């Protein structure tokens, strides 16, 4: 299995394939929001989705964003929408996506990235450290992690 990570460009064939992937993935809480973002290409400046591929098959995604689902405009860039298809989990694909997105962010001149999550013990494996609890627009509390890159 040769996993490749690629940046998705607007109006590309990969963008259409990413839409199909998101339409069928199991993360129901973010599916419609993510589909709207991609369809309307709500990515500005350096923001972008990225995909993990096994051959020609999309098996995961992540995005680099200025804002996420939090009223915290002073905190960015966010590594967001990290998702790997169930049959590919446990193979460090999330880590490959995160590493690629962080390398892209570093090329842009950023020296840290942030990940919001409800999980404890997941992103620490990828070098992130807990910063503080944050409240999202829905009123739920999540944990904010940061990593120096």
C-alpha positions in Angstrom: 0.0 0.0 0.0 1.5 3.3 -1.2 -0.3 6.2 0.5 0.1 9.6 -1.2 -1.1 12.9 0.2 -2.2 15.6 -2.3 -3.5 19.1 -2.2 -6.9 19.5 -3.8 -7.3 22.4 -6.3 -10.6 24.2 -7.1 -12.6 22.8 -10.1 -10.2 19.9 -10.4 -11.0 16.2 -11.0 -9.7 15.6 -7.4 -12.2 18.1 -6.1 -15.1 16.1 -7.7 -13.7 12.9 -6.3 -13.3 14.5 -2.9 -17.0 15.5 -3.0 -17.9 11.9 -3.7 -15.8 10.7 -0.8 -17.4 13.2 1.6 -20.9 12.4 0.4 -20.3 8.8 1.5 -18.3 9.2 4.7 -19.6 8.3 8.1 -18.8 11.5 10.0 -22.4 12.7 9.7 -21.9 15.8 12.0 -19.7 17.5 9.5 -20.7 16.0 6.2 -23.1 18.7 5.0 -20.9 21.6 6.2 -17.9 20.0 4.4 -19.8 19.4 1.2 -20.9 23.0 1.1 -17.4 24.2 1.7 -16.0 22.1 -1.2 -19.0 22.8 -3.6 -18.8 26.5 -3.0 -15.0 26.5 -2.6 -15.1 28.4 0.6 -11.3 28.3 0.9 -9.5 31.7 0.7 -5.9 32.6 0.2 -3.9 29.7 1.5 -6.7 27.6 2.9 -7.1 24.1 1.2 -8.4 20.6 1.5 -5.9 17.7 1.3 -6.5 14.1 0.5 -4.9 10.7 1.3 -4.9 8.3 -1.5 -4.3 4.5 -1.8 -3.5 4.3 -5.5 -6.4 6.1 -7.1 -8.8 5.7 -4.1 -9.4 8.6 -1.7 -9.2 7.2 1.8 -8.9 10.3 4.0 -8.9 14.1 4.1 -7.8 17.1 6.2 -8.0 20.8 5.7 -5.9 23.8 6.6 -8.2 26.7 7.6 -8.1 30.3 8.9 -11.2 29.7 11.0 -13.0 26.7 12.3 -16.2 26.1 14.2 -15.1 28.5 17.0 -15.4 32.3 17.7 -11.6 32.6 17.9 -10.3 34.7 15.0 -7.0 35.3 16.6 -6.1 31.6 16.5 -5.0 30.1 13.2 -4.2 28.1 11.1 -6.4 25.2 12.0 -5.8 21.6 10.9 -9.4 20.6 10.5 -11.8 18.0 9.1 -9.3 15.1 9.7 -11.1 12.0 8.6 -9.9 8.5 7.5 -12.1 5.8 6.1 -12.8 3.1 8.7 -11.1 0.3 6.8 -7.9 2.3 6.7 -7.8 3.4 10.3 -4.9 2.3 12.5 -2.3 2.7 9.7 -1.0 6.2 10.7 -2.8 7.8 7.8 -4.1 10.6 10.0 -0.5 11.3 10.9 0.6 11.4 7.3 -2.2 13.9 6.5 -1.3 16.1 9.6 2.4 16.0 8.7 1.7 17.0 5.1 -0.6 19.8 6.1 1.9 21.0 8.7 4.7 21.0 6.1 2.4 23.1 3.8 1.6 25.5 6.7 5.4 25.8 7.5 6.1 26.6 3.8 3.5 29.4 4.1 5.5 30.9 7.0 3.4 29.6 10.0 5.3 28.3 13.0 2.4 26.5 14.7 -1.0 24.9 13.9 -4.1 24.1 16.0 -6.4 21.2 16.2 -9.8 21.3 18.0 -11.2 17.9 19.2 -13.3 16.2 21.8 -10.7 13.4 22.0 -8.0 13.0 24.7 -4.9 11.1 23.7 -5.3 11.2 20.0 -3.4 14.2 18.7 -0.7 14.0 21.4 0.6 11.1 19.3 1.2 13.6 16.5 3.2 16.1 18.7 0.3 18.3 19.7 -0.1 19.5 23.3 -3.3 20.6 25.1 -3.7 24.3 25.2 -7.2 25.0 26.7 -10.9 24.2 26.5 -12.8 26.1 23.9 -16.5 26.5 23.2 -17.8 26.1 19.7 -20.6 27.9 17.9 -23.0 25.1 19.0 -22.2 25.7 22.6 -20.2 22.5 23.1 -16.8 22.4 24.8 -13.9 21.0 22.9 -10.2 20.8 23.6 -7.7 22.9 21.7 -4.3 21.5 20.9 -1.3 23.2 19.3 1.9 22.1 17.7 5.1 24.1 16.9 6.1 23.3 13.4 
